């Protein structure tokens, strides 16, 4: 799959948040989808296969609600990258939030992701890579937990290398 591929739902969501003509009514309806997924159906179902499973439909409704809470376009990487960027100087507080996110099961994920997306919005409007999040959500329950491992690598590997550089600079 090409890295530039965006699922039709993601393309549509991003079009709703266009700079010149944001569809505020649709975004408001999608924000309500976090409480009641049915709110998202008229907006996302035209971009999904006719035989979409109930589980997949629920994930798309959650994703649409998350997007509407933070309709910033242009993010790159996974949630580990985004949370690392948001951490700034306060790594410990962000780390606790991030660990809870990594530990969550699919059932608890909507609440923790909503909190995380709100956190990113509050930290200089850090954009989310919505296509990457879509792919990650659909693989969240994989037995090898590769999504969680990728997020962890993205969050901690740069901190480890930054800490090592700081230590090296202090020793010189």
Secondary structure, DSSP 8 states (H G I E B T S, - for coil): --TT---HHHHHHHHHT-SSS--HHHHHHHHHTTT-THHHHHHHGGGS-TT--HHHHHHHHHHHHHHHHS------S-HHHHHHHHHTT-HHHHHHHHHHHHH--HHHHHHHHHHHHHHHHHTTT----HHHHHHHHHTTT-TT-HHHHHHHHHHHHHHHHHHHHHHHHHH-
